[in-house]
Amino acid sequence: MSEPQHLDLNSLHKAVAGDAAAFRCVTELQPAGGQADKVFPPTYAGGKYALEERNIGGQRVKCVILDSVASQANRAELALLDAARRAEIELPVIDVDFTEHFPDIQKISSLEAPHRIADAILRDSLMPTERRAFAMLPMARASPMPLSPMPLRCLESAQPRLCSACGIPPGRRAVVARSSRVWLFPKSSGSTWKSAARHRVVSTHFRSRRTRANLRGSGGGWTLDPAKAGKDKSGKPVKLGKEGKPSEANHGNIAPTLTEDGGGVTLTRALQTTTLSLPGLRRLRFPVTGKSGLEQEKTNDAARTALAALALCGAVLAQGRGLDLRSRCLLVATKVAQWELLGAPGSAPTTFSLSGKEAVALLKQAVAAAEAAGLPWKKEGLILKPIADVVALVKKSRELAAASVSEGS
């Protein structure tokens, strides 16, 4: 195999504007605890894993999803957001500032909101100076193709899937298909049994039935003193839970259980497959006032190249952050990740390496080229304020959650 090449802006632009098919990176992973260690995939309804069989090397191999495409896209977006907040890249991110009302929330960005720039949190917010509602009106009226309003504030939303569906009738919604995809699954996995129990050190003294007199405190919590307990309508102390057992106050034991599913999996190896569709990018258009014909096509290519650089940067930075997917699912790469450019049909893939610093530099160059082609890229962020109804909704939700905790304590 030849030595990996260096991916520069000219090579990226030629790939996007030409007839190349995709960028691809296939990384082999293993558990941080070693190949024989268990990992825990995500669970779905009923606590089930997403198991499937695949045809690999002419054999049917049992596989399980370790991280979905959407989850991997979220990790890439958060990697970009971290880089922007560390001033490593300049990204047109939109923030909704809750600091005045909820200091613990602070800001929610367009890279964190569930539906990104089309999320109801942004929709129900006010512009900082004009005191009018922020709206996705250009996207609401757009077909899936023209995206010229997007670089103004949130071009990064065209890299993951975007649907401006909040409050917009079907048929008028702008949907941008995800062009960058990451898929993570193990080859040849085997599920194991799951055991669950809870043992408290001090709970060994609470096994007598005489301790089943824990009472709900009048101000929340629990007590053994009837005088300090909450009372029912007849004036009798209210037991904690159904029988007043110590376990209701988290001081008891939970008997061990054993289930066949949900105990993690062992695997022979795991693969993380990242692809960036270039035909998907070529479907996007970025019309600029006063441009047409060949000049407009050059602007389109510059914008698509910037998006490709953004996707590659997000993927590489996410790889650098590591793959600690969830509790007991820490994966490490067995070798340095290498990227491939899949060119014209019949041609051999071009291999290249791309570090985090190189990806950041490539993105900066691509953005500069897009700006030179007349495409706006707002380097400063946009800060929105939530409307009063959203603030009231969050407050009410927190009050109900606190009341629920108090009732169950």
Secondary structure, 3 states (H helix, E strand, C coil): CCCCEECCHHHHHHHHHCCCCEEEEEEEEEECCCCCCCECCCCEHHHECCEEEEEECCEEEEEECCECHHHHHHHHHHHHHHHHHCCCCCCCCEEEECCCCCCCCCEEECCCCCCHHHCHHHHCEECCCCCCECCCHHHHHCCCCECCCHHHHCHHHHCCCEECCCCCCCCCCCEECCCEEEEEEEEEEEECCEEEEECCCHHHHCCCHHHCCCEEECCCCEECCHHHECECCCCCECECCCCCCHHHHCCCCEEEEEECCCCCEEEEEEEEEEEEEHHHHHCCECCCCCCCHHHHHHHHHHHHHHHHHHHHHHHHHHHHHCEECCCCCEEEECCCCCEEEECCCCCCCEEEECCHHHHHHHHHHHHHHHHHCCCCCCCCCEEEEECHHHHHHHHHHHHHHHHHHHHHC
